[in-house]
Amino acid sequence: MKLTSKGRYAVTAALDIALCCPKQAVSLADISERQHISLSYLEQLFAKMRKHGIVKSVRGPGGGYKLNLPLEEISIGMIINAVNENIQVTQCKGKGNCCGGNACITHVLWTDLSHQIEAFLDGISLADLVARHHAAQQ
């Protein structure tokens, strides 16, 4: 399993909103500048996160994106899933066709690990990351 920049950047951008102004709309240009993430890449990620109900867009002056759910209800797993990040550690990406069309002898092991990673990421919310960030700042 390799978490690509897609998942990392989506989590970073969502956390940026949570830390900066969780109740207000934030422009993608501001996130891009603070986090050094390409604006066009952020546009793609936020379109996917909006489609999954994690963020919503706000038009007009002071527009941008804001979180659509309370921080406690947005898990890191939700964000990663929204941007189509694959967290399967099996070679076959969970399909069970890794060894000539059949599951390899270690398929169950890697499937279990995938489930553990998924549970771990689903168990951490943006609220948790905000609290950790504030604790680290003290």
C-alpha positions in Angstrom: 0.0 0.0 0.0 1.2 3.4 -0.8 -0.8 6.5 0.1 -0.3 8.8 -2.8 -0.2 12.6 -2.9 -4.0 12.6 -3.7 -4.9 11.2 -0.3 -2.2 13.2 1.6 -3.1 16.5 0.0 -6.9 16.0 0.5 -6.3 15.3 4.2 -3.9 18.3 4.5 -6.4 20.6 2.8 -9.3 19.5 4.9 -7.2 19.9 8.1 -6.1 23.4 6.8 -9.8 24.4 6.8 -10.4 22.9 10.2 -7.5 24.7 11.7 -7.9 28.0 9.9 -11.6 28.7 9.9 -13.9 25.7 10.4 -17.1 27.8 10.2 -16.1 30.0 7.3 -15.5 29.5 3.6 -11.9 29.3 2.6 -10.6 29.9 -0.9 -8.6 27.2 -2.5 -6.0 29.8 -3.4 -5.4 30.5 0.3 -5.1 26.7 1.0 -2.7 26.4 -2.0 -0.5 29.2 -0.7 -0.4 28.0 2.9 0.1 24.3 2.1 2.1 24.6 -1.2 -0.3 22.4 -3.1 -1.2 23.2 -6.7 -4.4 25.1 -7.1 -5.6 23.0 -10.0 -4.9 19.8 -8.0 -6.9 21.2 -5.1 -9.8 22.0 -7.5 -9.9 18.3 -8.5 -9.7 17.0 -4.9 -12.4 19.4 -3.7 -14.7 18.5 -6.5 -14.5 14.9 -5.3 -14.8 15.8 -1.6 -17.9 18.0 -2.4 -19.5 15.1 -4.3 -19.1 13.0 -1.1 -20.5 15.7 1.1 -17.4 16.4 3.1 -17.1 20.0 1.9 -19.6 22.4 0.3 -18.9 25.4 -2.0 -19.9 28.9 -1.2 -20.3 31.4 -4.0 -19.9 35.1 -4.1 -17.6 37.5 -2.2 -15.8 35.6 0.6 -16.7 32.4 -1.1 -14.7 29.2 -1.3 -15.2 25.9 0.5 -16.2 25.0 4.0 -16.6 21.8 5.8 -20.0 20.3 5.4 -20.0 18.2 8.6 -18.8 18.8 12.2 -15.1 18.0 12.6 -16.0 15.0 14.8 -17.9 13.4 11.9 -15.2 13.7 9.2 -12.8 10.8 9.5 -9.5 10.6 7.7 -10.8 7.4 6.0 -13.8 9.4 4.6 -11.5 11.9 3.0 -9.1 9.4 1.5 -12.0 7.3 0.2 -13.6 10.5 -1.3 -10.6 11.1 -3.5 -10.6 7.5 -4.7 -7.4 6.6 -2.8 -6.8 2.9 -2.7 -5.6 1.6 0.6 -5.6 -2.1 -0.2 -2.3 -3.7 0.5 -3.0 -6.8 -1.6 -1.3 -7.0 -4.9 -4.7 -7.7 -6.5 -6.3 -4.6 -4.8 -8.7 -7.0 -3.0 -10.0 -8.8 -6.0 -8.6 -12.2 -5.0 -7.1 -12.9 -8.4 -3.4 -12.4 -7.4 -2.1 -15.8 -8.3 -3.2 -16.9 -11.8 -6.8 -15.9 -11.2 -7.0 -17.2 -7.7 -6.1 -15.7 -4.3 -2.4 -16.1 -3.4 -1.5 -17.9 -0.2 -1.0 -14.7 1.7 -4.2 -13.0 0.5 -6.0 -13.3 3.8 -3.1 -11.7 5.7 -2.9 -8.7 3.4 -6.7 -8.3 3.4 -6.7 -8.3 7.2 -4.0 -5.6 7.1 -6.0 -3.5 4.7 -9.0 -3.8 7.1 -6.8 -2.7 10.0 -5.5 0.3 8.1 -9.1 1.2 7.1 -10.3 1.0 10.7 -7.4 3.1 11.9 -8.1 5.8 9.4 -11.8 5.7 10.0 -11.1 6.0 13.8 -9.3 9.4 13.4 -11.4 12.5 12.9 -10.5 16.0 11.8 -11.3 17.0 15.4 -8.7 14.5 16.6 -6.1 16.0 14.3 -7.0 19.6 15.3 -6.6 18.6 19.0 -3.2 17.0 18.3 -2.0 20.0 16.4 -3.0 22.4 19.2 -1.3 20.1 21.8 1.9 20.1 19.7 1.8 23.9 19.5 1.9 24.2 23.3 
